[in-house]
Amino acid sequence: MRAAGWIAAPALVLSASNQAYAAPCWTAQAINGARVHELQVMLMTVGLRCKAAGMDIRASYENFEVAQSKALTEADKAIRLHFGADASKAGRSDYNVYMTRLGNLYGTGRTDVSSCKLFKSLADSLAKPSASGDDLSARSMEVIRDPQLDAPRCPARR
């Protein structure tokens, strides 16, 4: 019995320490930021895969980044706030793990001429001068229905 207590104690400490650094629930603003950022990562990684497959859509992606820079910055701020990335070393680490996970997730997938054309068209549509941050949010909601969240969504406020 006594040995079981010694074995369980470190597990309890590790569990408690992991909870201390766990990100809080995701607010609506942070979820929107996650969707926008996931779409950005998806477009970037698909662009790299398309180039390797012989179709370079990098210019479309870069035009998208320029046209949507304000909305992309806002999305990143919302995610950084969620993780506390500007406030603590643990928050920065959690943020970096999250970003790496997205890159790995979207770094694989179907890559052929038709998928490259589809993503080029998406990037081009969001790079138009008439495309707003609201357009980016709406398209993000269409494309990224369930963003990769490391914690539950916050309850809706009444």
N, C-alpha and C positions, 0 to 999 in steps of 0.2 A: 504494500500500500504506500509506504513512504517513498519508494523509488518512483512510483507512478506520479506522485506529487512533484518530484524534481523534474520529471520529464514534461509535465503539463505546465509548469511555471514559465519556462522560456517561451512556449507556444503562446501563452497568455500575454506575455510582455511583447512579443512580436506582433500579435494581433492588435494590441492597444497602440503600439507605435505606428503601425500601418494606418490605423484609423485617424491618428493625429495629423497625418499628412494627406489624407484622402480629400479630394476636392469636394466642395459643398455641392448641393443640388444645382442643376443647371437652370438658370433663369431664362425667360423667353428671349431676352436680348442676347444672352450667351449662346442659346440654341440657334438663333438666327445667324450669329457670327460664325458658329461652327458649320452651318450649312454653306454659307458664303465661302468660308475658307476651304471646306472640302471640295467645293466646285472648283476653286482656284487650283488646289493640289491635283485634282483629277485632270483639269485641262493641261497643267504643266507636265504631269507624268505621261499622259497620253501623247502630248507633243514630243516628248523624248522617245517614246516607243514608235511613234509614226516616223520620226526621223530615221530611226534604226531600220524601219521597214521600207524606207525609200521615199517617204512623202513628208517633206518638211513643212510643218504648220506653225513653226516658231514665231513667224512674223504676226500671225493672227493672235497668238497667245500674248505676245509683247504689246500689241495694240490694245488688247483687252485689259492688260495690267495698267497701261497708261490711262485709258479712258475711265477705268473703275478704281483708280488709285485711292480716292477718298473713301469709297465704300469698303475696299479691301483693308485699308488702315483701320477703319472703324471696327470691322470684323475681328481683326487681330487684337485690337484693344479690348474688346469684349471677352475674348478667349483668355488673354493675359490676365485680365481682372478675375475671371473665374478661377484660374489656377493660383492667383496671387504671385504671378511670375515676376512682378516688379518689386515685390515686398519681401521675398525670402528665397533662400537657396533651394529649399524643398519645392517651393512653387515653380521656380525656374526649371528644376529637374522634371517635375510633373508635366510642365508645358512642353519641354523638349521630348519627353517620352511620347506624349500625345501627338506631336508633330511628326515624329519618326514613325509612329504607328500608321498615321495617315499616308505618309509617303510609301511605306511598305505595302499598305492595302491597295492603293491605286497604282502602284508601280507594275502591277501585273494585270493581265486581262487580254481580251480579244484585240488584236491589232491587225487590221487589214485596211485596204483602201476605203471601203465603205464606212468603217468606224472612224477613220481619220477625217474623211469628208464631213461626217456628222459633227465631230467635235470642232473642226475648223469653222463650220457654219455657226455653231453655238458661240464660239469665241468672236467671230466676226459680228454677229448680231449684238453682242454685248459691248463691242468696241465702237459701235456707231455713235456719233455725237449726240444723237437723240436718246441713247440708252442711259437711264438714270440708275442711281443706287437702288431705287425701288424696283426697277426692272431686274437688276441683279438678284435682289432678295426673292422676287417672284420666281425667277428661273431656278434659283437655288432650291426653293421649296418643291418645284416640279421634279428636279433631277435628284436631289438628296432628300428623299422622304424621311428616312430615319438616320440622322447623323450619328456618328460614332461618339457616344457619350460614355464617360467613365463613372458616372454617378446618375442617380435618378433625376427626373425633371422636378423642379420646385412645384409645390402645389399652387394652383391658381389663386390669386388674391381676390377676395370678395369685396 
